[in-house]
Amino acid sequence: MTVYLLLSLSSAVLVLLLTPLVSRGSIQLGLVDAPGGRKVHPQSVPRLGGVAVVAAMVMAIILVSLWRPEDFGPAIWPALQPLAAAGALIFGIGLLDDLRGVGAGTKVAIQVSAAVLVMTAGLLIERVTLLGMSWQLGWLAWPITAAWIVGLTNAFNLIDGIDGLASGIAAIAGAACGLVLIMRGHSAEAMLLATLVGAAVGFLFFNFSPASIFLGDSGSLLFGFLLATTAIAGWQKGATALATGVPLLIFALPLADIMTTILRRSLARPTNGPASLVTALRQLVEPDRQHIHHRLLALGWSPRRTVLILYGVTAVLSVFALSTAQAR
């Protein structure tokens, strides 16, 4: 367990050191998120927090691997390579969106490419286990895995609409998934999640309400992508597959939000011109203020209360999922 604690602590400390530097640079470059529209913050806030998070994670892994090379055996780096390469794609498109904006179609295309990259490396949802029965997916493993990865990647982006929510949920869900990975002996993926959890917790020092810097798409998309992909390892690999309900419970909040968002936008009447496939797709990606956190804010809850309640829901579901995993 020592290496996981070292990775988490190193990542957290590095985020605490790097975030003020990134924040100042973001302000100087004018890369801030202005208030107005669906935004809930009252003043402009730097939006490149993902840069500090990713830099801290990379530096933490390098430093700990140099300090304790015995923990980074020959199986660790090959397992991390496809996740790192695909994660770089996700971070890159998210950063480009933070810098100058990117169309939804381009972002989804890059996300699908990243998903294909890890799937060709062998990371596939090959079977589903429910009520004690397993079903092999066959060729459906590819589209289902892609849908899981792309869906959860965007789910974390969607919940990043209120101070500290995406970072906190990533920390809680990452810790739960990391414990599953440790129990099942997937050291490489567990190390990656330990680093992610440390970075998310450290970043909350600046990102919790009232936030002085935002995670940005570069951070929220990467959090969702890494959690989606590492969950597959703990879910699928090994002699016995975990019940499908385990990852669904851990990620229940972001998954519920993106599913209701897709359903709501699909059923809404077109607001720009007559109904067509183009207008339907445009409406599907059009941002709004109907997400779970927006609805709680509309009830009169403060941002802090809203975030803490949603943290609590995720924590309770994660504990229940862990108890289920241990029983298998």
C-alpha positions, 0 to 999 in steps of 0.5 A: 500500500505504500506506493499508492499512498506515496503517489496520492500524497505526491500528486496532492502536494504537486497540485498545491504547488502548481495550481497557483502558478497555472492560475496566474498564467491563465489570468495573464493570458485572459483564459478565464470563464466569464459569468453569465448565461448558464454559469453560476459563478458571479465573477471571472475565474481561471479555467485551466486547472486541468493543466495543473492536475495533469502536470502533477499526476505525470510528475508524481508518477515519474518521481515515485518511480525513480524513488521506488523503482522496485514497485514499477515492475516490468508489467506496470509500464506496458499496462500504463502506455495505452492509457497514457496515450489515449489520455493524452488525446483526451487532455489535448482536445479538452485543453484546445476547447478551453483555449479556443473552443472546439465543436461537439462533433470534433470532441466526440470523434477524438473521444471515440479515437481514444476509446478505440486506442485502449480497446485495441490494447485489450481493454474491453467489456467482454461480459456483463454479470447481473443477478449472478448470471454472466453473458458474453457480449461477443462483437457487441463488446466493442460498441458497448465499451466505446459507449461506456468510455465516451459516455462516462468521459462526457458525464464528468464534463457535464457535472463540472458545472458547480464548484468542486463537484467534478473534482470531489466525485472523481476523488470519491469514485476514484478511491472506490475503484482504486480499492477494487483494483488493489483487491484484484491485483491490478497494480498499474491501474490502481497506481494511476487512480491513486495519483488521480485521487491525490490530484483531485483532493489537492485541487479541491483546495482551490476548486471548492466553493467559492472556487478560485480556479476551474478544472476546465474540459482538459481536467474533467474530460480526463478524469472521466476517461481515466475512471471509465477505462480503469473501471473496466480492468477491475470490472472485467479482468480476473477469474470472476467478473464483478457484478455490473452493478458495482461500477454502475453504483460508483458512477451512479450520479454522473451516469444518471445526469448524462442519461437524463440530459440525453433523454430530456434534450431528445424529447424537447421540441426544436427551438432553432428552425424546423425539426431535422437530424441536424437540429436534433443533434445540435439540440442534444449538445446544447448546454442548459441549466437542467442538470442535477446540481442546477435543479438543487440550486434552483430549490434554494440550496447553496453551492456548498450544500449541493456539492456536499449532499452529492458527495454524500450520495456518491460516498454511500453508493461507493461503500455499498458497491465495495461491500458487494465487490468484497462479497464476490 
